[in-house]
Amino acid sequence: MLTAKFDASNLEGSATDEQFTLKGEYFAPTAGYSGALAITGKPDGEGLSGDAIWDVYELPFKAKRAD
């Protein structure tokens, strides 16, 4: 089991060597409401890449390790 904290939201999911998934409810202060958040990603070089879907919005992402 994989868990993550995103602002005040707790996300749960799973991970393998090739992919991870996280799901949970997320409150977006700028939108003013909560919606289901689903994140899927995979290792990409020295970082991660994938897609996040919140409510009706799809958000592709690419992340690198913080310095």
mmCIF file as gemmi writes it, N, C-alpha and C atoms, coordinates in Angstrom:
data_model
loop_
_atom_site.group_PDB
_atom_site.id
_atom_site.type_symbol
_atom_site.label_atom_id
_atom_site.label_alt_id
_atom_site.label_comp_id
_atom_site.label_asym_id
_atom_site.label_entity_id
_atom_site.label_seq_id
_atom_site.pdbx_PDB_ins_code
_atom_site.Cartn_x
_atom_site.Cartn_y
_atom_site.Cartn_z
_atom_site.occupancy
_atom_site.B_iso_or_equiv
_atom_site.pdbx_formal_charge
_atom_site.auth_seq_id
_atom_site.auth_asym_id
_atom_site.pdbx_PDB_model_num
ATOM 1 N N . MET Axp A 1 ? 0.842 -1.181 0 1 0 ? 1 A 1
ATOM 2 C CA . MET Axp A 1 ? 0 0 0 1 0 ? 1 A 1
ATOM 3 C C . MET Axp A 1 ? 0.884 1.241 0 1 0 ? 1 A 1
ATOM 4 N N . LEU Axp A 2 ? 0.458 2.243 -0.746 1 0 ? 2 A 1
ATOM 5 C CA . LEU Axp A 2 ? 1.162 3.513 -0.869 1 0 ? 2 A 1
ATOM 6 C C . LEU Axp A 2 ? 0.241 4.602 -0.331 1 0 ? 2 A 1
ATOM 7 N N . THR Axp A 3 ? 0.766 5.502 0.478 1 0 ? 3 A 1
ATOM 8 C CA . THR Axp A 3 ? -0.025 6.63 0.965 1 0 ? 3 A 1
ATOM 9 C C . THR Axp A 3 ? 0.745 7.92 0.712 1 0 ? 3 A 1
ATOM 10 N N . ALA Axp A 4 ? -0.001 8.998 0.513 1 0 ? 4 A 1
ATOM 11 C CA . ALA Axp A 4 ? 0.617 10.305 0.295 1 0 ? 4 A 1
ATOM 12 C C . ALA Axp A 4 ? -0.291 11.373 0.893 1 0 ? 4 A 1
ATOM 13 N N . LYS Axp A 5 ? 0.318 12.453 1.335 1 0 ? 5 A 1
ATOM 14 C CA . LYS Axp A 5 ? -0.436 13.594 1.842 1 0 ? 5 A 1
ATOM 15 C C . LYS Axp A 5 ? -0.274 14.728 0.847 1 0 ? 5 A 1
ATOM 16 N N . PHE Axp A 6 ? -1.394 15.279 0.383 1 0 ? 6 A 1
ATOM 17 C CA . PHE Axp A 6 ? -1.402 16.357 -0.598 1 0 ? 6 A 1
ATOM 18 C C . PHE Axp A 6 ? -2.225 17.473 0.01 1 0 ? 6 A 1
ATOM 19 N N . ASP Axp A 7 ? -1.556 18.52 0.489 1 0 ? 7 A 1
ATOM 20 C CA . ASP Axp A 7 ? -2.197 19.549 1.309 1 0 ? 7 A 1
ATOM 21 C C . ASP Axp A 7 ? -2.851 18.847 2.493 1 0 ? 7 A 1
ATOM 22 N N . ALA Axp A 8 ? -4.144 19.033 2.715 1 0 ? 8 A 1
ATOM 23 C CA . ALA Axp A 8 ? -4.824 18.388 3.842 1 0 ? 8 A 1
ATOM 24 C C . ALA Axp A 8 ? -5.444 17.048 3.455 1 0 ? 8 A 1
ATOM 25 N N . SER Axp A 9 ? -5.266 16.615 2.21 1 0 ? 9 A 1
ATOM 26 C CA . SER Axp A 9 ? -5.878 15.377 1.719 1 0 ? 9 A 1
ATOM 27 C C . SER Axp A 9 ? -4.93 14.199 1.859 1 0 ? 9 A 1
ATOM 28 N N . ASN Axp A 10 ? -5.5 13.059 2.203 1 0 ? 10 A 1
ATOM 29 C CA . ASN Axp A 10 ? -4.743 11.812 2.253 1 0 ? 10 A 1
ATOM 30 C C . ASN Axp A 10 ? -5.121 10.974 1.04 1 0 ? 10 A 1
ATOM 31 N N . LEU Axp A 11 ? -4.115 10.538 0.301 1 0 ? 11 A 1
ATOM 32 C CA . LEU Axp A 11 ? -4.333 9.711 -0.884 1 0 ? 11 A 1
ATOM 33 C C . LEU Axp A 11 ? -3.786 8.324 -0.603 1 0 ? 11 A 1
ATOM 34 N N . GLU Axp A 12 ? -4.44 7.307 -1.142 1 0 ? 12 A 1
ATOM 35 C CA . GLU Axp A 12 ? -4 5.921 -0.984 1 0 ? 12 A 1
ATOM 36 C C . GLU Axp A 12 ? -3.906 5.254 -2.332 1 0 ? 12 A 1
ATOM 37 N N . GLY Axp A 13 ? -3.002 4.294 -2.453 1 0 ? 13 A 1
ATOM 38 C CA . GLY Axp A 13 ? -2.858 3.581 -3.707 1 0 ? 13 A 1
ATOM 39 C C . GLY Axp A 13 ? -1.862 2.456 -3.602 1 0 ? 13 A 1
ATOM 40 N N . SER Axp A 14 ? -1.217 2.187 -4.722 1 0 ? 14 A 1
ATOM 41 C CA . SER Axp A 14 ? -0.26 1.09 -4.782 1 0 ? 14 A 1
ATOM 42 C C . SER Axp A 14 ? 0.895 1.471 -5.704 1 0 ? 14 A 1
ATOM 43 N N . ALA Axp A 15 ? 1.973 0.703 -5.601 1 0 ? 15 A 1
ATOM 44 C CA . ALA Axp A 15 ? 3.148 0.971 -6.436 1 0 ? 15 A 1
ATOM 45 C C . ALA Axp A 15 ? 3.839 -0.333 -6.789 1 0 ? 15 A 1
ATOM 46 N N . THR Axp A 16 ? 4.395 -0.355 -8.005 1 0 ? 16 A 1
ATOM 47 C CA . THR Axp A 16 ? 5.28 -1.422 -8.45 1 0 ? 16 A 1
ATOM 48 C C . THR Axp A 16 ? 6.558 -0.75 -8.916 1 0 ? 16 A 1
ATOM 49 N N . ASP Axp A 17 ? 7.483 -1.515 -9.462 1 0 ? 17 A 1
ATOM 50 C CA . ASP Axp A 17 ? 8.702 -0.917 -10.001 1 0 ? 17 A 1
ATOM 51 C C . ASP Axp A 17 ? 8.412 -0.058 -11.222 1 0 ? 17 A 1
ATOM 52 N N . GLU Axp A 18 ? 7.28 -0.293 -11.89 1 0 ? 18 A 1
ATOM 53 C CA . GLU Axp A 18 ? 6.987 0.376 -13.155 1 0 ? 18 A 1
ATOM 54 C C . GLU Axp A 18 ? 5.913 1.45 -13.089 1 0 ? 18 A 1
ATOM 55 N N . GLN Axp A 19 ? 5.074 1.47 -12.038 1 0 ? 19 A 1
ATOM 56 C CA . GLN Axp A 19 ? 3.947 2.407 -12.016 1 0 ? 19 A 1
ATOM 57 C C . GLN Axp A 19 ? 3.428 2.6 -10.606 1 0 ? 19 A 1
ATOM 58 N N . PHE Axp A 20 ? 2.823 3.759 -10.354 1 0 ? 20 A 1
ATOM 59 C CA . PHE Axp A 20 ? 2.132 3.973 -9.089 1 0 ? 20 A 1
ATOM 60 C C . PHE Axp A 20 ? 0.756 4.585 -9.353 1 0 ? 20 A 1
ATOM 61 N N . THR Axp A 21 ? -0.16 4.363 -8.428 1 0 ? 21 A 1
ATOM 62 C CA . THR Axp A 21 ? -1.49 4.963 -8.491 1 0 ? 21 A 1
ATOM 63 C C . THR Axp A 21 ? -1.823 5.516 -7.113 1 0 ? 21 A 1
ATOM 64 N N . LEU Axp A 22 ? -2.499 6.644 -7.085 1 0 ? 22 A 1
ATOM 65 C CA . LEU Axp A 22 ? -2.983 7.253 -5.846 1 0 ? 22 A 1
ATOM 66 C C . LEU Axp A 22 ? -4.392 7.771 -6.102 1 0 ? 22 A 1
ATOM 67 N N . LYS Axp A 23 ? -5.279 7.622 -5.108 1 0 ? 23 A 1
ATOM 68 C CA . LYS Axp A 23 ? -6.658 8.114 -5.241 1 0 ? 23 A 1
ATOM 69 C C . LYS Axp A 23 ? -7.109 8.685 -3.911 1 0 ? 23 A 1
ATOM 70 N N . GLY Axp A 24 ? -7.983 9.671 -4 1 0 ? 24 A 1
ATOM 71 C CA . GLY Axp A 24 ? -8.565 10.255 -2.796 1 0 ? 24 A 1
ATOM 72 C C . GLY Axp A 24 ? -9.361 11.494 -3.141 1 0 ? 24 A 1
ATOM 73 N N . GLU Axp A 25 ? -9.953 12.072 -2.143 1 0 ? 25 A 1
ATOM 74 C CA . GLU Axp A 25 ? -10.738 13.291 -2.286 1 0 ? 25 A 1
ATOM 75 C C . GLU Axp A 25 ? -9.802 14.481 -2.047 1 0 ? 25 A 1
ATOM 76 N N . TYR Axp A 26 ? -9.87 15.487 -2.912 1 0 ? 26 A 1
ATOM 77 C CA . TYR Axp A 26 ? -9 16.658 -2.785 1 0 ? 26 A 1
ATOM 78 C C . TYR Axp A 26 ? -9.829 17.932 -2.833 1 0 ? 26 A 1
ATOM 79 N N . PHE Axp A 27 ? -9.627 18.814 -1.842 1 0 ? 27 A 1
ATOM 80 C CA . PHE Axp A 27 ? -10.272 20.119 -1.822 1 0 ? 27 A 1
ATOM 81 C C . PHE Axp A 27 ? -9.338 21.116 -2.478 1 0 ? 27 A 1
ATOM 82 N N . ALA Axp A 28 ? -9.794 21.761 -3.546 1 0 ? 28 A 1
ATOM 83 C CA . ALA Axp A 28 ? -9.004 22.776 -4.249 1 0 ? 28 A 1
ATOM 84 C C . ALA Axp A 28 ? -9.46 24.155 -3.779 1 0 ? 28 A 1
ATOM 85 N N . PRO Axp A 29 ? -8.639 24.844 -2.991 1 0 ? 29 A 1
ATOM 86 C CA . PRO Axp A 29 ? -9.047 26.145 -2.468 1 0 ? 29 A 1
ATOM 87 C C . PRO Axp A 29 ? -9.41 27.157 -3.562 1 0 ? 29 A 1
ATOM 88 N N . THR Axp A 30 ? -8.693 27.153 -4.667 1 0 ? 30 A 1
ATOM 89 C CA . THR Axp A 30 ? -8.987 28.129 -5.72 1 0 ? 30 A 1
ATOM 90 C C . THR Axp A 30 ? -10.325 27.844 -6.399 1 0 ? 30 A 1
ATOM 91 N N . ALA Axp A 31 ? -10.709 26.568 -6.492 1 0 ? 31 A 1
ATOM 92 C CA . ALA Axp A 31 ? -12.002 26.214 -7.08 1 0 ? 31 A 1
ATOM 93 C C . ALA Axp A 31 ? -13.124 26.311 -6.051 1 0 ? 31 A 1
ATOM 94 N N . GLY Axp A 32 ? -12.764 26.101 -4.774 1 0 ? 32 A 1
ATOM 95 C CA . GLY Axp A 32 ? -13.753 26.193 -3.704 1 0 ? 32 A 1
ATOM 96 C C . GLY Axp A 32 ? -14.571 24.941 -3.481 1 0 ? 32 A 1
ATOM 97 N N . TYR Axp A 33 ? -14.149 23.803 -4.02 1 0 ? 33 A 1
ATOM 98 C CA . TYR Axp A 33 ? -14.888 22.564 -3.786 1 0 ? 33 A 1
ATOM 99 C C . TYR Axp A 33 ? -13.968 21.348 -3.862 1 0 ? 33 A 1
ATOM 100 N N . SER Axp A 34 ? -14.5 20.206 -3.392 1 0 ? 34 A 1
ATOM 101 C CA . SER Axp A 34 ? -13.771 18.939 -3.397 1 0 ? 34 A 1
ATOM 102 C C . SER Axp A 34 ? -14.16 18.109 -4.597 1 0 ? 34 A 1
ATOM 103 N N . GLY Axp A 35 ? -13.236 17.279 -5.039 1 0 ? 35 A 1
ATOM 104 C CA . GLY Axp A 35 ? -13.496 16.339 -6.116 1 0 ? 35 A 1
ATOM 105 C C . GLY Axp A 35 ? -12.57 15.154 -5.987 1 0 ? 35 A 1
ATOM 106 N N . ALA Axp A 36 ? -12.908 14.086 -6.664 1 0 ? 36 A 1
ATOM 107 C CA . ALA Axp A 36 ? -12.064 12.893 -6.657 1 0 ? 36 A 1
ATOM 108 C C . ALA Axp A 36 ? -10.77 13.193 -7.411 1 0 ? 36 A 1
ATOM 109 N N . LEU Axp A 37 ? -9.652 12.797 -6.834 1 0 ? 37 A 1
ATOM 110 C CA . LEU Axp A 37 ? -8.338 12.96 -7.452 1 0 ? 37 A 1
ATOM 111 C C . LEU Axp A 37 ? -7.743 11.579 -7.684 1 0 ? 37 A 1
ATOM 112 N N . ALA Axp A 38 ? -7.341 11.3 -8.906 1 0 ? 38 A 1
ATOM 113 C CA . ALA Axp A 38 ? -6.685 10.033 -9.253 1 0 ? 38 A 1
ATOM 114 C C . ALA Axp A 38 ? -5.387 10.368 -9.97 1 0 ? 38 A 1
ATOM 115 N N . ILE Axp A 39 ? -4.294 9.822 -9.469 1 0 ? 39 A 1
ATOM 116 C CA . ILE Axp A 39 ? -2.97 10.073 -10.041 1 0 ? 39 A 1
ATOM 117 C C . ILE Axp A 39 ? -2.357 8.745 -10.459 1 0 ? 39 A 1
ATOM 118 N N . THR Axp A 40 ? -1.863 8.67 -11.684 1 0 ? 40 A 1
ATOM 119 C CA . THR Axp A 40 ? -1.09 7.519 -12.136 1 0 ? 40 A 1
ATOM 120 C C . THR Axp A 40 ? 0.234 8.051 -12.657 1 0 ? 40 A 1
ATOM 121 N N . GLY Axp A 41 ? 1.295 7.341 -12.379 1 0 ? 41 A 1
ATOM 122 C CA . GLY Axp A 41 ? 2.599 7.799 -12.821 1 0 ? 41 A 1
ATOM 123 C C . GLY Axp A 41 ? 3.589 6.662 -12.926 1 0 ? 41 A 1
ATOM 124 N N . LYS Axp A 42 ? 4.777 7.009 -13.439 1 0 ? 42 A 1
ATOM 125 C CA . LYS Axp A 42 ? 5.833 6.013 -13.588 1 0 ? 42 A 1
ATOM 126 C C . LYS Axp A 42 ? 7.187 6.728 -13.503 1 0 ? 42 A 1
ATOM 127 N N . PRO Axp A 43 ? 8.236 5.978 -13.194 1 0 ? 43 A 1
ATOM 128 C CA . PRO Axp A 43 ? 9.572 6.569 -13.212 1 0 ? 43 A 1
ATOM 129 C C . PRO Axp A 43 ? 9.895 7.054 -14.625 1 0 ? 43 A 1
ATOM 130 N N . ASP Axp A 44 ? 10.571 8.195 -14.692 1 0 ? 44 A 1
ATOM 131 C CA . ASP Axp A 44 ? 10.926 8.798 -15.976 1 0 ? 44 A 1
ATOM 132 C C . ASP Axp A 44 ? 12.306 9.439 -15.821 1 0 ? 44 A 1
ATOM 133 N N . GLY Axp A 45 ? 13.341 8.689 -16.169 1 0 ? 45 A 1
ATOM 134 C CA . GLY Axp A 45 ? 14.699 9.185 -15.957 1 0 ? 45 A 1
ATOM 135 C C . GLY Axp A 45 ? 14.956 9.357 -14.474 1 0 ? 45 A 1
ATOM 136 N N . GLU Axp A 46 ? 15.292 10.579 -14.058 1 0 ? 46 A 1
ATOM 137 C CA . GLU Axp A 46 ? 15.531 10.849 -12.643 1 0 ? 46 A 1
ATOM 138 C C . GLU Axp A 46 ? 14.299 11.407 -11.941 1 0 ? 46 A 1
ATOM 139 N N . GLY Axp A 47 ? 13.138 11.375 -12.588 1 0 ? 47 A 1
ATOM 140 C CA . GLY Axp A 47 ? 11.919 11.923 -12.004 1 0 ? 47 A 1
ATOM 141 C C . GLY Axp A 47 ? 10.73 11.011 -12.213 1 0 ? 47 A 1
ATOM 142 N N . LEU Axp A 48 ? 9.561 11.622 -12.271 1 0 ? 48 A 1
ATOM 143 C CA . LEU Axp A 48 ? 8.297 10.922 -12.461 1 0 ? 48 A 1
ATOM 144 C C . LEU Axp A 48 ? 7.485 11.635 -13.53 1 0 ? 48 A 1
ATOM 145 N N . SER Axp A 49 ? 6.647 10.897 -14.231 1 0 ? 49 A 1
ATOM 146 C CA . SER Axp A 49 ? 5.705 11.511 -15.159 1 0 ? 49 A 1
ATOM 147 C C . SER Axp A 49 ? 4.404 10.724 -15.1 1 0 ? 49 A 1
ATOM 148 N N . GLY Axp A 50 ? 3.311 11.376 -15.493 1 0 ? 50 A 1
ATOM 149 C CA . GLY Axp A 50 ? 2.034 10.69 -15.474 1 0 ? 50 A 1
ATOM 150 C C . GLY Axp A 50 ? 0.886 11.639 -15.69 1 0 ? 50 A 1
ATOM 151 N N . ASP Axp A 51 ? -0.279 11.219 -15.207 1 0 ? 51 A 1
ATOM 152 C CA . ASP Axp A 51 ? -1.508 11.998 -15.342 1 0 ? 51 A 1
ATOM 153 C C . ASP Axp A 51 ? -2.23 12.059 -14.009 1 0 ? 51 A 1
ATOM 154 N N . ALA Axp A 52 ? -2.831 13.205 -13.755 1 0 ? 52 A 1
ATOM 155 C CA . ALA Axp A 52 ? -3.712 13.37 -12.61 1 0 ? 52 A 1
ATOM 156 C C . ALA Axp A 52 ? -5.071 13.792 -13.16 1 0 ? 52 A 1
ATOM 157 N N . ILE Axp A 53 ? -6.119 13.217 -12.615 1 0 ? 53 A 1
ATOM 158 C CA . ILE Axp A 53 ? -7.475 13.623 -12.995 1 0 ? 53 A 1
ATOM 159 C C . ILE Axp A 53 ? -8.165 14.082 -11.722 1 0 ? 53 A 1
ATOM 160 N N . TRP Axp A 54 ? -8.586 15.344 -11.718 1 0 ? 54 A 1
ATOM 161 C CA . TRP Axp A 54 ? -9.321 15.913 -10.593 1 0 ? 54 A 1
ATOM 162 C C . TRP Axp A 54 ? -10.655 16.422 -11.124 1 0 ? 54 A 1
ATOM 163 N N . ASP Axp A 55 ? -11.73 15.901 -10.562 1 0 ? 55 A 1
ATOM 164 C CA . ASP Axp A 55 ? -13.075 16.253 -10.989 1 0 ? 55 A 1
ATOM 165 C C . ASP Axp A 55 ? -13.184 15.958 -12.493 1 0 ? 55 A 1
ATOM 166 N N . VAL Axp A 56 ? -13.276 16.956 -13.344 1 0 ? 56 A 1
ATOM 167 C CA . VAL Axp A 56 ? -13.37 16.746 -14.792 1 0 ? 56 A 1
ATOM 168 C C . VAL Axp A 56 ? -12.106 17.202 -15.518 1 0 ? 56 A 1
ATOM 169 N N . TYR Axp A 57 ? -11.053 17.502 -14.775 1 0 ? 57 A 1
ATOM 170 C CA . TYR Axp A 57 ? -9.831 18.059 -15.368 1 0 ? 57 A 1
ATOM 171 C C . TYR Axp A 57 ? -8.712 17.03 -15.412 1 0 ? 57 A 1
ATOM 172 N N . GLU Axp A 58 ? -8.096 16.88 -16.578 1 0 ? 58 A 1
ATOM 173 C CA . GLU Axp A 58 ? -6.943 15.991 -16.73 1 0 ? 58 A 1
ATOM 174 C C . GLU Axp A 58 ? -5.68 16.842 -16.749 1 0 ? 58 A 1
ATOM 175 N N . LEU Axp A 59 ? -4.717 16.456 -15.919 1 0 ? 59 A 1
ATOM 176 C CA . LEU Axp A 59 ? -3.5 17.241 -15.735 1 0 ? 59 A 1
ATOM 177 C C . LEU Axp A 59 ? -2.268 16.37 -15.941 1 0 ? 59 A 1
ATOM 178 N N . PRO Axp A 60 ? -1.672 16.367 -17.119 1 0 ? 60 A 1
ATOM 179 C CA . PRO Axp A 60 ? -0.424 15.627 -17.296 1 0 ? 60 A 1
ATOM 180 C C . PRO Axp A 60 ? 0.671 16.301 -16.461 1 0 ? 60 A 1
ATOM 181 N N . PHE Axp A 61 ? 1.595 15.509 -15.925 1 0 ? 61 A 1
ATOM 182 C CA . PHE Axp A 61 ? 2.664 16.1 -15.13 1 0 ? 61 A 1
ATOM 183 C C . PHE Axp A 61 ? 4.005 15.448 -15.397 1 0 ? 61 A 1
ATOM 184 N N . LYS Axp A 62 ? 5.049 16.171 -15.098 1 0 ? 62 A 1
ATOM 185 C CA . LYS Axp A 62 ? 6.43 15.694 -15.126 1 0 ? 62 A 1
ATOM 186 C C . LYS Axp A 62 ? 7.081 16.306 -13.897 1 0 ? 62 A 1
ATOM 187 N N . ALA Axp A 63 ? 7.65 15.494 -13.048 1 0 ? 63 A 1
ATOM 188 C CA . ALA Axp A 63 ? 8.253 15.978 -11.809 1 0 ? 63 A 1
ATOM 189 C C . ALA Axp A 63 ? 9.699 15.532 -11.72 1 0 ? 63 A 1
ATOM 190 N N . LYS Axp A 64 ? 10.536 16.379 -11.117 1 0 ? 64 A 1
ATOM 191 C CA . LYS Axp A 64 ? 11.93 15.996 -10.903 1 0 ? 64 A 1
ATOM 192 C C . LYS Axp A 64 ? 12.208 16.033 -9.422 1 0 ? 64 A 1
ATOM 193 N N . ARG Axp A 65 ? 13.229 15.34 -9.021 1 0 ? 65 A 1
ATOM 194 C CA . ARG Axp A 65 ? 13.633 15.297 -7.614 1 0 ? 65 A 1
ATOM 195 C C . ARG Axp A 65 ? 14.071 16.688 -7.183 1 0 ? 65 A 1
ATOM 196 N N . ALA Axp A 66 ? 13.593 17.107 -6.004 1 0 ? 66 A 1
ATOM 197 C CA . ALA Axp A 66 ? 13.972 18.418 -5.484 1 0 ? 66 A 1
ATOM 198 C C . ALA Axp A 66 ? 15.457 18.424 -5.108 1 0 ? 66 A 1
ATOM 199 N N . ASP Axp A 67 ? 16.084 19.542 -5.32 1 0 ? 67 A 1
ATOM 200 C CA . ASP Axp A 67 ? 17.503 19.69 -4.951 1 0 ? 67 A 1
ATOM 201 C C . ASP Axp A 67 ? 17.691 19.817 -3.468 1 0 ? 67 A 1
